[in-house]
């Protein structure tokens, strides 16, 4: 059975708060409560949280205590000084190293297939069912086979501000070929638009498939992440910055190297998340509607396994 890896160490600079442990559901549930609920229903048998030490107590009280009564739970701390051999923290660095580093930090807590998600995103029941089935397939020859769930871009845009999205290039067989980061993506009457490298507006259909950082991996990914993290840190030695080592970027590099295959799993479920404070009322209303039609109990942890 797969493990659920919840990335919850982000600083939430655009939201200006710890949205990972903020109550959005009718009974004060966090967004990740719903993802964990869906993962357990899909057969996941362990949850690993990647968090920061400075909010460990608050995190355990908000979510960890409830979850640990229902499934095996482990905690991993994303620390600036948890780095590959030969590297040290860049002087003046306070920002976390990014999502690729966050996943790598869990290398000692995960021994089998796992699904990595953002704590502040809702992915839908089907996403966890599809990934659990994909990760259960017998390994074939060739490079390691991973998976991701892809969402139509129009359903991932904020009504309040432009966002950045990783648009996926998918071949006829359903395999990911590349992820192209697009900045300032926003809705238009005809679909969506983004800005290209020159700053010019580029129209989108709204049907493009995007990555929302829900991935299915095996432990084979950890040495791959370490290698690319080391390359990133070497660049930071030469030119220190607040740049982050991002998971979609590393996956794109693995594809270019032909070091991995990634299956793109479509879903009809909605994605939603909280990027800006203005997103909160919409998320709260959506969760109330889900509870009202019986998709989830309220409180969500009234059920036992």
Long-range contacts (C-beta under 8 A, 24 or more apart in sequence): 1-43, 1-44, 1-45, 1-46, 1-112, 1-132, 2-43, 2-44, 2-45, 2-112, 2-113, 2-114, 2-115, 2-131, 2-132, 2-135, 2-136, 2-216, 3-44, 3-45, 3-46, 3-47, 3-48, 3-110, 3-112, 3-113, 3-114, 3-115, 4-35, 4-36, 4-39, 4-44, 4-46, 4-47, 4-48, 4-114, 4-115, 4-117, 4-128, 5-48, 5-50, 5-103, 5-106, 5-110, 5-114, 5-115, 5-116, 5-117, 6-32, 6-35, 6-36, 6-47, 6-48, 6-49, 6-50, 6-117, 6-119, 7-50, 7-99, 7-102, 7-103, 7-116, 7-117, 7-118, 7-119, 7-213, 8-32, 8-49, 8-50, 8-51, 8-59, 8-119, 9-50, 9-51, 9-52, 9-77, 9-78, 9-96, 9-102, 10-96, 10-118, 10-119, 10-120, 11-95, 11-96, 12-120, 14-275, 14-276, 15-274, 15-275, 15-276, 15-277, 16-277, 17-277, 18-55, 18-58, 19-120, 19-274, 20-51, 20-59, 20-119, 20-120, 21-55, 21-58, 21-59, 21-62, 21-63, 24-274, 24-280, 24-283, 24-284, 24-287, 25-284, 25-287, 25-288, 25-291, 25-296, 25-298, 25-299, 25-300, 26-287, 26-288, 26-291, 26-298, 27-298, 27-299, 27-300, 28-299, 29-287, 29-298, 29-299, 29-300, 30-62, 30-63, 30-119, 31-119, 31-120, 31-121, 31-122, 31-273, 31-274, 31-283, 32-63, 32-117, 32-119, 32-120, 33-63, 33-66, 33-67, 33-300, 33-301, 34-122, 34-287, 34-296, 34-300, 35-117, 35-119, 35-121, 35-122, 35-123, 35-128, 36-63, 36-67, 36-71, 37-296, 37-300, 37-301, 37-303, 38-123, 38-124, 38-125, 38-127, 38-128, 39-115, 39-128, 40-70, 40-71, 40-305, 41-125, 41-128, 42-125, 42-128, 42-129, 42-131, 42-132, 43-132, 44-71, 44-115, 44-128, 44-132, 45-71, 45-72, 46-71, 46-72, 46-73, 46-74, 47-71, 47-72, 47-73, 47-74, 48-73, 48-74, 48-75, 48-76, 48-106, 48-109, 48-110, 48-114, 49-73, 49-74, 49-75, 49-76, 49-119, 50-76, 50-77, 50-78, 50-102, 50-103, 50-105, 50-106, 51-75, 51-76, 51-77, 51-78, 52-77, 52-78, 52-96, 53-77, 53-79, 66-301, 67-301, 69-301, 70-301, 70-304, 70-305, 71-305, 74-109, 76-105, 76-106, 76-108, 76-109, 77-105, 78-102, 78-105, 79-105, 83-229, 83-233, 84-226, 84-229, 84-230, 84-233, 86-230, 87-230, 87-233, 90-236, 90-237, 90-240, 91-240, 92-240, 93-240, 93-242, 95-242, 95-244, 96-244, 97-229, 97-232, 97-244, 97-245, 98-243, 98-244, 98-245, 98-246, 98-247, 99-213, 99-244, 99-245, 99-246, 99-247, 99-248, 100-225, 100-228, 100-229, 100-232, 100-245, 100-246, 100-247, 100-249, 100-250, 101-225, 101-229, 101-244, 101-245, 103-217, 103-221, 103-225, 103-247, 104-222, 104-225, 104-226, 104-229, 107-219, 107-222, 107-225, 107-226, 110-219, 111-219, 112-218, 112-219, 113-216, 113-217, 113-218, 114-216, 114-217, 114-218, 114-219, 115-214, 115-215, 115-216, 115-217, 116-213, 116-214, 116-215, 116-217, 116-247, 117-213, 117-214, 118-212, 118-213, 118-214, 118-273, 120-273, 120-274, 121-212, 121-213, 121-214, 121-271, 121-272, 121-273, 122-270, 122-271, 122-272, 122-273, 122-283, 123-149, 123-212, 123-214, 123-269, 123-271, 124-267, 124-269, 124-270, 124-271, 125-269, 125-295, 126-267, 126-268, 126-269, 127-214, 127-265, 127-267, 127-269, 130-265, 130-267, 131-214, 131-216, 131-265, 134-216, 134-263, 134-265, 135-216, 135-218, 142-261, 143-258, 143-259, 143-260, 143-261, 144-218, 144-220, 144-221, 144-224, 144-259, 144-260, 144-261, 145-260, 145-261, 145-262, 145-263, 146-215, 146-216, 146-217, 146-218, 146-221, 146-251, 146-260, 146-261, 146-262, 146-263, 147-215, 147-216, 147-262, 147-263, 147-264, 147-265, 148-176, 148-211, 148-214, 148-215, 148-216, 148-251, 148-262, 148-263, 148-264, 148-265, 149-212, 149-214, 149-264, 149-265, 149-266, 149-267, 150-209, 150-210, 150-211, 150-264, 150-265, 150-266, 150-267, 151-209, 151-210, 151-212, 151-267, 151-271, 152-206, 152-207, 152-208, 152-209, 152-210, 153-185, 153-192, 153-204, 153-206, 153-207, 153-208, 153-209, 153-210, 154-187, 154-191, 154-192, 154-206, 154-207, 155-270, 155-271, 156-210, 156-212, 156-271, 157-185, 157-186, 157-187, 157-192, 158-275, 158-276, 158-278, 158-279, 159-187, 159-278, 159-279, 159-282, 160-276, 160-278, 160-279, 161-186, 161-275, 161-276, 161-278, 162-186, 163-275, 165-194, 165-210, 166-210, 166-211, 166-248, 167-208, 167-209, 167-210, 168-208, 168-209, 168-210, 168-211, 168-264, 170-209, 170-264, 174-263, 174-264, 174-265, 175-261, 175-262, 175-263, 175-264, 176-251, 176-255, 176-262, 176-263, 176-264, 177-255, 178-252, 178-255, 178-256, 179-211, 179-248, 179-249, 179-251, 179-252, 181-248, 181-249, 209-264, 209-266, 211-248, 212-271, 212-273, 213-247, 213-248, 215-247, 215-251, 221-260, 224-250, 224-254, 224-259, 224-260, 225-250, 228-253, 228-254
